[in-house]
Amino acid sequence: MANAKPWPSAFNAPTAKWTAKEVENGHVYITQSYLILSDEALGKNRLDEMTRMVESVRKALELFPLDLLPEHRNEAKNKTSNRHIVRIVTSQKKYLAMGGPKGSIGFYDGRSGEVTVSLERLIEPKSANSRLEPRQRYRLLVHELVHQAMGEKLIALPPWFSEGMAEYMAATQFAPGRFNFKNTSRQIIEHLQTCWLGKRKNEITIPSVEMLSGMTHKAWNNDNHINPQNAYAKYAGSLLLTHYQMELASRNLGGLRGFLAKKIEYRPIRGRPGRFLQILPSQDILWEGRNHKKVEKQLVNYWKEKGLKLQFATNKAP
């Protein structure tokens, strides 16, 4: 049973073996579990990092004593090779031409099970005050690979947890294929500063817990289109809520374990034979004994001690 596992402290993935194959429309790199498709050739050093990283995500998720992965392990795999597919597009222009959502740099397609990312945006920009080369941490790719690994779990869970879990894993990867789960608060602050705030900022405003916990997948996606300039506030809030449930509220209480262990409920759609509606499980077990305002107060106090000033938006839009 998942609950019998200890909480992981770290994960250091082994080097992944890969082989290269040139095809008509680009290049294919084959690992044990993945096909990495690229429109241009990728260098050996980058491939060594990327293949190690893509092979690490599912294995890292499996370490947690939580039901994070779907029961059907063959979801989102190429039918002929039985491998997951990651498409690397070397320019943002090509990425958008392939159907990448405007304003995004990567996405997971739930229908095809494929991940597509823009390579030029994967690498963290070089600091103006540093002589070091740009860091290749691939936060975005980790985020999308978590979605791919969770597969059908994505639509069976509220979007704040699906997105928050993806951000949690992106924040805790400190090098390709290497995760540290011991000092996550420091890593989360560094992640927020890198992805959103800037290195010298330590103040954030996120949507209320009530709003985040009540958002549907449709409402989440609509807000990304309507409010693109501040869309990441939802992701940041989801990351902090997921960290709260993973590390502050539920490790011993079992609320998150119980929530994730619930079976997915399907209801037939009236008038549409063979079609079913997936019902999100109730979140009551997560917030039992802690109303939203109390959770917000706990979060503000916790992150204040860590050096992050947190406040919640009072308006309806994040």
Residue pairs with C-beta under 8 A, 6 or more apart in sequence:
2 64
2 65
2 66
2 67
2 257
2 261
3 65
3 254
3 257
4 65
5 63
5 64
5 65
6 65
7 64
7 65
7 181
7 251
8 60
8 63
8 64
8 179
8 181
9 180
9 181
9 182
10 178
10 179
10 180
10 181
10 182
11 56
11 59
11 60
11 63
11 178
11 179
11 181
12 177
12 178
12 179
13 52
13 53
13 55
13 56
13 59
13 60
13 177
13 178
14 52
15 48
15 52
16 31
16 32
16 48
16 51
16 52
16 54
16 55
16 177
17 31
17 32
17 51
18 29
18 30
18 31
18 36
18 47
18 51
19 29
19 30
20 27
20 28
20 29
20 30
20 47
21 27
21 28
21 29
21 30
22 28
25 39
26 37
26 38
26 39
26 40
27 37
27 38
27 39
27 40
27 41
27 42
28 35
28 36
28 37
28 38
29 35
29 36
29 37
29 38
29 42
29 47
29 51
30 36
30 81
30 83
31 51
31 54
31 55
31 83
32 55
33 54
33 55
33 58
33 83
33 84
34 51
34 54
34 55
34 83
34 84
34 85
34 86
35 78
35 81
35 83
35 84
35 85
35 86
36 42
36 47
36 50
36 51
36 54
36 86
36 88
37 85
37 86
37 87
37 88
38 87
38 88
38 89
38 90
38 119
39 88
39 89
39 90
39 94
40 90
42 50
42 88
46 136
49 136
49 138
49 176
49 177
50 88
50 138
50 141
50 176
52 176
52 177
53 138
53 141
53 142
53 173
53 176
53 177
54 84
54 86
54 141
54 145
55 177
56 173
56 176
56 177
56 178
56 179
57 142
57 145
57 146
57 149
57 169
58 69
58 145
58 149
60 169
60 179
61 68
61 69
61 146
61 149
61 150
61 169
62 69
65 257
66 256
66 257
66 260
67 257
67 260
67 261
68 150
68 153
68 165
68 260
69 149
69 150
69 151
69 153
70 150
70 151
70 152
70 153
72 151
72 152
74 82
75 113
75 151
75 152
76 84
76 112
76 113
76 114
76 148
76 151
77 83
77 84
77 85
77 113
78 84
78 85
84 113
84 115
84 148
85 112
85 113
85 114
85 115
86 114
86 115
86 116
86 117
86 141
86 145
86 148
87 98
87 114
87 115
87 116
87 117
88 117
88 119
89 95
89 98
89 100
89 116
89 117
89 118
89 119
90 119
90 120
91 118
91 119
91 120
92 105
92 118
92 120
92 121
94 118
95 105
95 116
95 117
95 118
96 102
98 116
99 116
100 106
100 107
100 116
100 118
101 107
101 224
103 224
103 228
103 231
105 117
105 118
105 121
105 122
105 140
106 115
106 116
106 117
106 118
106 121
106 122
106 140
106 141
106 143
106 144
107 115
107 116
107 117
107 144
108 114
108 115
108 144
108 147
108 148
108 154
109 115
109 116
110 154
110 155
113 148
113 151
114 148
115 141
115 144
115 145
115 147
115 148
117 140
117 141
117 144
121 140
122 136
122 138
122 140
122 141
123 134
123 135
123 136
123 138
124 134
124 135
124 136
124 137
124 139
124 194
125 134
126 132
126 133
126 134
127 199
136 176
137 173
137 174
137 175
137 176
138 173
138 176
139 170
139 171
139 173
139 191
139 194
139 195
140 170
142 166
142 169
142 170
142 173
143 166
143 167
143 169
143 170
144 166
146 165
146 166
146 169
146 170
147 154
147 162
147 166
150 157
150 162
150 165
152 264
153 162
154 162
155 217
155 278
156 264
156 278
156 280
156 281
157 260
157 280
157 281
158 213
158 215
158 280
158 283
159 215
159 216
159 217
159 220
159 238
160 212
160 213
160 215
160 234
160 237
160 238
160 241
160 242
161 238
161 241
161 242
161 245
163 220
163 234
163 235
163 238
163 239
164 235
164 238
164 239
164 240
164 241
164 242
164 243
165 242
167 191
167 235
167 236
167 238
167 239
167 242
168 184
168 188
168 239
168 242
168 243
168 246
169 179
170 191
171 184
171 187
171 188
171 190
171 191
171 239
172 179
172 180
172 181
172 184
172 187
173 179
174 180
174 187
180 187
184 243
184 247
185 243
185 303
185 306
186 306
188 239
188 240
188 243
189 202
189 306
189 307
189 308
191 239
192 204
192 236
192 239
192 308
193 199
193 200
193 201
193 202
195 232
196 204
196 232
196 236
197 203
197 204
202 307
202 308
202 309
203 308
203 309
203 310
203 311
204 233
204 236
204 308
204 309
204 310
204 311
205 233
205 311
205 312
205 313
206 212
206 233
206 234
206 236
206 237
206 240
206 310
206 311
206 312
206 313
206 318
207 233
207 234
207 237
207 312
207 313
207 318
208 292
208 296
208 312
208 313
208 314
209 237
209 241
209 292
209 293
209 295
209 296
209 299
209 312
210 292
211 313
211 316
211 318
212 234
212 237
212 238
212 241
213 241
213 283
213 286
213 287
213 292
215 223
215 234
216 280
220 234
223 231
223 234
223 317
223 318
224 231
226 317
227 317
227 318
230 318
231 318
233 313
233 318
234 318
237 318
240 299
240 303
240 310
244 295
244 298
244 299
245 255
245 256
245 286
246 256
248 298
248 302
249 255
249 256
249 286
249 290
250 256
250 257
250 286
255 285
255 286
255 288
256 286
258 285
259 281
259 283
259 285
259 286
262 281
264 278
264 279
265 278
265 279
265 281
266 276
266 277
266 278
266 279
267 276
267 277
267 279
268 275
268 276
268 277
269 275
269 276
269 277
287 295
290 298
296 312
299 310
300 310
300 311
303 309
303 310
304 310
